[in-house]
Amino acid sequence: MDTQLPPLFKRGPSPLTRLVFFTLLSLLLFVTDARFKYLETFRLSLSVVIYPLQKLATAPGLILSRVSDFFATHTYLTDENARLKQENLLNAAQLQRYQALEQENNELRQLLKARDSFQGNVALAEILYSGRDLFSRRIVIDKGREDSIRPGQAVVDSIGVIGQVTRAYPLVSEVTLITDKDQTVPVQVVRNGLRAVVFGAGEAGGLELRYMPVNVDLQTGDQLVTSGIDGTYPYGLPVAVVSKIERDAAYAFARIFCTPSAGVNQHRQVLVLTSPTRAPENLIADPSSKTEAKTKKARRGN
Amino acid sequence: MSSQAAKAQEILLPVKTSIIVLSLALALFLNLLPWSGFGLLIRPDFVALILLYWCIYWPRKVGFATAWGMGLLMDVADATLLGEHAFAYSLLVYLAIIVRRHVRMFGAREQVWHILPILLVSQLAILLIKVYNGAEFIGWGYFLSSVTGTLLWPALSGLLAILLRLKPEPEQI
């Protein structure tokens, strides 16, 4: 049936040999990429190749939003203006209170000879697009190594923590959201100071507190903030609110579900905390201590 | 589509490398659009479809190396484990090479029944790699992408055939 001439000179090895060759090559890449981190530079150079395409691909959406901004109606703008003025007033009042508190705090810290843990050096970044991998929750932002963004830095919005930079390319960087499966954030309960680690649940964008005993002192509505123990996230940023607790004596641990405080899936702009947070020195001699392992996990982002 | 013979004649026309590169770049661009939510779930893998087309009709020009390279680019763009898409696309090329002579005897609508299993197998390869690395299965909706890709196949292959025929080829015939 085939009208094409059969190839007279067979070129190269058979398809099956080629398949085996490329499969082995892929396997080699899996292992090198997953177990060792040698391929980051390779990834960086490839990312520069597709950067123009990536930028181009996000352009239509951007143009659309710019155009709709341009045609925003007058009433909408006046409404927004009024609302913003009101908000501004409220914020100003709160800011005054905050400034007073900060001053008081500084004085107290000086008295204690303590150093302030977080200087507040931030970079404003815009979300280019959310990750196209259905199995993980990541976003890509438009700031990279050029803007002193490094892997491990915390990413926040106006309310609280949304994630952590896991890969910094020259011009863009990749942020793993706290809701990504097994992404960990060390937290503290505001009400009673209980320390815990919150895990991303993966599906449906929730969070989970694991390994808490059944009789743990937690209630629905409890606020969780970063504990600052890991040296990655500064102390006191809101992370989540406990939404549901299942206590079943048949299991060793309670199942505690939380919802993120920050708009993990909502904003266009995010803040990256670029100032190096001073990691507390490891006073415990044993390197395999729990805190260390946790920190490493949180830094690696997976 | 006219007769079988005319079709075979078209297949023999040489295709410029620039067209292949352009089509692959366009497919990559379509994949890189900021898809999200349900749109992402049903997004056909344009790169896989284009690779499949060239592998079935011009296997000399597009083969394992091209597919593997495109897979690497997809891995970097999607920030997945390096080699994931590369492996899936090489598998796709292998299956395409095996069935291509058979597939070319059918019209675009009948070809669909060959395209669907190939796309499913390559998606299954990605799924297995992900699950092996600790991801959770996100439900059968995951395979919707193959279904939409298959539905797109007749339109895509028709469009490419028309585009290639429109191209002036003075030295030919």
Boltz contact constraints between the chains, C-beta under 6 A:
constraints:
  - contact:
      token1: [A, 1]
      token2: [B, 105]
      max_distance: 6.0
  - contact:
      token1: [A, 2]
      token2: [B, 101]
      max_distance: 6.0
  - contact:
      token1: [A, 3]
      token2: [B, 8]
      max_distance: 6.0
  - contact:
      token1: [A, 15]
      token2: [B, 94]
      max_distance: 6.0
  - contact:
      token1: [A, 15]
      token2: [B, 97]
      max_distance: 6.0
  - contact:
      token1: [A, 18]
      token2: [B, 64]
      max_distance: 6.0
  - contact:
      token1: [A, 19]
      token2: [B, 94]
      max_distance: 6.0
  - contact:
      token1: [A, 22]
      token2: [B, 64]
      max_distance: 6.0
  - contact:
      token1: [A, 22]
      token2: [B, 68]
      max_distance: 6.0
  - contact:
      token1: [A, 22]
      token2: [B, 90]
      max_distance: 6.0
  - contact:
      token1: [A, 26]
      token2: [B, 83]
      max_distance: 6.0
  - contact:
      token1: [A, 26]
      token2: [B, 86]
      max_distance: 6.0
  - contact:
      token1: [A, 26]
      token2: [B, 87]
      max_distance: 6.0
  - contact:
      token1: [A, 29]
      token2: [B, 82]
      max_distance: 6.0
  - contact:
      token1: [A, 29]
      token2: [B, 83]
      max_distance: 6.0
  - contact:
      token1: [A, 30]
      token2: [B, 81]
      max_distance: 6.0
  - contact:
      token1: [A, 30]
      token2: [B, 83]
      max_distance: 6.0
  - contact:
      token1: [A, 33]
      token2: [B, 81]
      max_distance: 6.0
  - contact:
      token1: [A, 33]
      token2: [B, 82]
      max_distance: 6.0
  - contact:
      token1: [A, 39]
      token2: [B, 82]
      max_distance: 6.0
  - contact:
      token1: [A, 43]
      token2: [B, 76]
      max_distance: 6.0
  - contact:
      token1: [A, 46]
      token2: [B, 76]
      max_distance: 6.0
  - contact:
      token1: [A, 47]
      token2: [B, 76]
      max_distance: 6.0
  - contact:
      token1: [A, 50]
      token2: [B, 73]
      max_distance: 6.0
  - contact:
      token1: [A, 50]
      token2: [B, 77]
      max_distance: 6.0
  - contact:
      token1: [A, 53]
      token2: [B, 28]
      max_distance: 6.0
  - contact:
      token1: [A, 53]
      token2: [B, 29]
      max_distance: 6.0
  - contact:
      token1: [A, 53]
      token2: [B, 32]
      max_distance: 6.0
  - contact:
      token1: [A, 54]
      token2: [B, 32]
      max_distance: 6.0
  - contact:
      token1: [A, 57]
      token2: [B, 29]
      max_distance: 6.0
  - contact:
      token1: [A, 57]
      token2: [B, 32]
      max_distance: 6.0
  - contact:
      token1: [A, 57]
      token2: [B, 33]
      max_distance: 6.0
  - contact:
      token1: [A, 58]
      token2: [B, 34]
      max_distance: 6.0
  - contact:
      token1: [A, 61]
      token2: [B, 34]
      max_distance: 6.0
  - contact:
      token1: [A, 129]
      token2: [B, 34]
      max_distance: 6.0
  - contact:
      token1: [A, 130]
      token2: [B, 36]
      max_distance: 6.0
  - contact:
      token1: [A, 132]
      token2: [B, 35]
      max_distance: 6.0
  - contact:
      token1: [A, 132]
      token2: [B, 78]
      max_distance: 6.0
  - contact:
      token1: [A, 133]
      token2: [B, 78]
      max_distance: 6.0
  - contact:
      token1: [A, 133]
      token2: [B, 80]
      max_distance: 6.0
  - contact:
      token1: [A, 134]
      token2: [B, 138]
      max_distance: 6.0
  - contact:
      token1: [A, 135]
      token2: [B, 130]
      max_distance: 6.0
  - contact:
      token1: [A, 135]
      token2: [B, 135]
      max_distance: 6.0
  - contact:
      token1: [A, 138]
      token2: [B, 79]
      max_distance: 6.0
  - contact:
      token1: [A, 174]
      token2: [B, 79]
      max_distance: 6.0
  - contact:
      token1: [A, 202]
      token2: [B, 136]
      max_distance: 6.0
